[in-house]
Amino acid sequence: MTKTVERPAAAVRVRPVKAPSPAGDRRRRRLTGHLRAYGFLLGGLVCFALFSWYPAIRAVVIAFQKYTPGSDPEWVGTANFTRVLNDPEFGAAWRNTLTFTLLALLIGFAIPFVLALVLNELRHAKAFFRVVVYLPVMIPPVVSALLWKWFYDPGAGLANEALRFLHLPTSNWSNGADTALLSLVIVATWANMGGTVLIYLAALQSIPGELYEAAELDGAGLLQRIRHVTIPQTRFVILMLMLLQIIATMQVFTEPFVITGGGPENATVTVLYLIYKYAFLYNDFGGACALSVMLLALLGAFSAVYLRLTRSGEEAA
């Protein structure tokens, strides 16, 4: 019988697969993450450049030119600034703007803080009252101003109807030269305080409860706890919101534009409203930009001084 000899199968050479380097993989992931982040950052920078930086630089250039849309600009130096400074409405606009800012600080800065203190002490229906306080912020500013214009109507307005019901003397509200600016401050405070209240509320809830307990053990009353615990613990938030409110109220426009139209007797003409008049009523874009540059310079200088003083105060403390 013939024996069949089995030959061994040829050995198959298997090439070893090189494992990826962990360090190289991490570098690739890091590079991909950086490129993605820079891509998002580039989009934001492009938006700022097109809609913020370029218009600001362009306004500074136009402030030294005689410019109307559709015509070639003509360099006039400081003539626009001189003309604006000699405008009879210039002094009234700055006086009204500064008065509005001061009244907004006295009324609109204290009320949100007090409301935040009250909401922070509530035990029930916290979410409901937060929505109620924030609701005016969700109303478009023009709609809010139109509602208040009807509310202030000296004839059939709800404000005077309420005063008549209580047998109290009525008021001209936004139609009176003496009360118009204060009426606009009330509108601006009501429309914008919701966000400020929520920021204050978040700051209050971050204060450790042990500080209040220690103050109570020392015999501190409510006002003393607010003075020695609440205000020092929320000092940074208060200072930053004060700066933001001053900058915002110095640029008030919607309320005088919609409710009073700058009247009566220029009692509510503000700097921004005067800029609007120069640009769209007088067709004088050079004067409008000159006034804008003045406002920008004032707010920039004030912000720098304010931040320097607050930083020095924090270092001293």
Long-range contacts (C-beta under 8 A, 24 or more apart in sequence): 56-296, 59-289, 59-292, 59-293, 60-289, 60-293, 62-285, 62-286, 62-289, 63-286, 63-289, 63-290, 63-292, 63-293, 64-286, 65-286, 66-286, 67-285, 67-286, 67-289, 68-283, 68-284, 68-285, 69-285, 76-286, 79-286, 80-286, 80-287, 80-289, 80-290, 81-290, 81-294, 83-287, 83-290, 84-278, 84-287, 84-290, 84-291, 84-294, 87-274, 87-287, 89-266, 89-269, 89-274, 89-277, 90-274, 90-291, 92-266, 92-269, 93-269, 93-270, 93-271, 93-273, 93-274, 94-271, 96-181, 96-266, 96-267, 96-268, 96-269, 96-270, 97-250, 97-252, 97-270, 97-271, 97-272, 99-181, 100-181, 100-184, 100-185, 100-249, 100-252, 100-270, 101-246, 101-249, 101-250, 103-181, 103-182, 103-185, 104-185, 104-188, 104-189, 104-245, 104-249, 105-242, 105-245, 105-246, 105-249, 107-185, 107-186, 107-189, 108-185, 108-188, 108-189, 108-192, 108-193, 108-245, 108-249, 109-241, 109-242, 109-245, 111-189, 111-193, 112-193, 112-196, 112-197, 112-200, 113-200, 113-238, 115-193, 115-197, 116-197, 116-198, 116-200, 116-201, 116-204, 117-204, 117-226, 117-230, 119-197, 119-201, 120-201, 120-204, 120-205, 130-197, 130-198, 130-201, 133-193, 133-194, 133-197, 133-198, 134-194, 134-195, 134-197, 134-198, 135-194, 136-190, 136-191, 136-192, 136-193, 136-194, 137-191, 137-192, 137-194, 137-195, 139-191, 141-191, 141-254, 142-254, 142-258, 144-187, 144-190, 144-191, 145-187, 145-191, 145-254, 145-255, 145-257, 145-258, 145-259, 146-258, 148-174, 148-183, 148-187, 148-190, 148-255, 148-259, 149-174, 149-258, 149-259, 152-183, 152-259, 174-259, 174-260, 174-268, 175-260, 175-264, 176-264, 177-264, 177-265, 177-267, 178-267, 180-260, 180-263, 180-264, 180-267, 180-268, 181-267, 181-268, 183-259, 184-252, 184-255, 184-256, 184-259, 184-260, 184-268, 187-255, 187-259, 188-249, 188-252, 188-255, 192-248, 196-241, 196-245, 199-237, 199-241, 200-234, 200-237, 200-241, 203-233, 203-234, 203-237, 204-230, 204-234, 206-233, 207-233, 207-234, 236-314, 239-310, 243-303, 243-306, 243-307, 246-302, 246-306, 247-299, 247-303, 250-295, 250-298, 250-299, 251-295, 271-295
